[in-house]
């Protein structure tokens, strides 16, 4: 944990003796991904409510990643496990044992009435304390709006409160997510499950992901380097989160075109040179910026596959002290420029089929923040842009999604007053700050050609912050 002296203190031998008895939070070092690691190292416990429809596709994904699986092996689960070719061990919750699980996966799509929600307690009560450090809890459901009647919709919506509460109970660096899968989209779950089960999702917890119809054929993904042969534009790529995004996308096989203002050209060249990418130095708020970007991508790369809108600034002041320039410049950089660039790239068809647009929002755009009316407005606008564009870009065979970072350890947060910095670090379920790579890994999941059914999502990378929804 970077310069987190509190964590170092409470996890030391002497500090631990004090922290435990008085109830001080003790952050654990999160498992994060390194190339070559398996998707999940440890046993996965799989089960489903009676009549559920996703246990088969889930078993297929677990087989494809080589997971060690246990289950109570009820009839429908046994059939799904057998068809997937899994050799699952039998789990008996009534037998005393010291079994521990790296992940608990429960298909709740069969729950069609509030009286059936007891299936959640039946599965999780004897297992929730068996989740390992940096473990995973995944609940799968049906989007309430896609349910057949109000009773089913009510029960499925209840899964959100359950999953978010679990995320606050598991602790020790573990996470909990709810994945809503629309009827007919059962075959689109692999990319999302691979991400949520793996160390790539280290700082993502308490989130609701929606998977729908695929905008393009996602077959044949090479999961080791899913972005091989694809071109990615990353704005604000010279440092911080933008640099991490560029490095992760390049690691996954993409040729990265890093973009930043001319003043940051040296840093930009250093980053793109190290990842065998290329650079484009310009101000995205310039009147000719969209055309210059489109021309460059078309001439040099015959188009682009991934567009990551990361460039952004803060210009903090309370609203009563907010001058026009501080408002207008920030909104133009953080929001309006993204709209102009997207509009022209779509108009000229520069983004290739099964392409991706990913924008960086913020939990400030969800919860608001004192002294940041301009910034919060811009980041809420980014969420609005993503949600409104999703059905539009789907018609072009593209997806658009957003990440909303919480407290991420950067040069900006390092400069905060210590009280503000410590509050940001501790006010989440993982009681620590995230790293730029955590944002980058989430963007890489959105960018994957296998994520063709993930469209219009806003996923917070915040360790399940206590702020906002």
Number of C-alpha atoms within 10 A of each C-alpha: 15 12 9 14 10 16 19 17 15 19 20 13 10 10 16 15 12 15 16 13 8 8 8 12 18 22 23 19 16 20 17 16 17 9 9 7 12 15 20 22 17 16 20 25 25 25 23 27 24 18 14 21 21 25 27 22 19 24 24 21 19 25 17 15 14 14 20 19 23 21 21 18 20 14 10 18 21 19 15 20 26 16 13 18 14 20 13 21 14 14 16 12 15 7 7 7 9 6 12 18 23 22 29 26 24 25 25 29 26 21 26 24 15 15 10 15 19 11 17 19 12 12 20 16 12 11 16 18 13 18 24 20 19 24 29 28 28 21 22 28 26 30 21 19 14 13 18 10 12 13 16 23 20 16 23 26 18 14 24 20 11 18 25 19 13 20 23 20 15 23 23 19 24 29 34 30 26 26 24 26 26 20 16 10 15 19 19 24 24 19 21 21 17 21 19 27 26 23 25 23 27 32 32 26 31 29 22 21 19 22 26 21 18 22 22 20 14 17 10 9 14 13 15 13 16 21 25 18 11 23 26 28 27 26 28 26 32 26 19 17 24 26 23 21 29 31 23 21 30 25 18 20 18 25 25 27 26 27 29 25 18 12 11 16 18 11 15 25 20 13 22 24 12 11 17 13 19 17 21 23 19 19 18 25 19 13 11 11 16 22 16 16 21 22 17 15 21 17 10 9 15 14 21 25 24 31 24 27 27 24 23 19 13 17 15 17 17 13 13 7 10 16 11 8 10 16 21 12 16 20 22 18 19 28 25 20 21 22 15 17 21 20 13 15 22 15 10 14 15 21 26 19 16 23 27 27 26 24 26 25 31 27 24 22 24 18 13 19 16 11 16 20 20 25 28 23 20 25 26 20 18 28 25 15 20 23 18 13 18 19 16 13 20 21 11 17 18 26 32 29 27 28 25 22 26 25 25 25 22 16 10 10 16 13 9 12 9 11 9 10 16 17 14 23 25 20 19 20 26 32 23 31 28 25 22 21 25 27 30 24 25 24 24 26 21 29 29 27 26 26 24 28 29 27 29 26 21 25 25 26 30 34 33 25 27 14 16 11 9
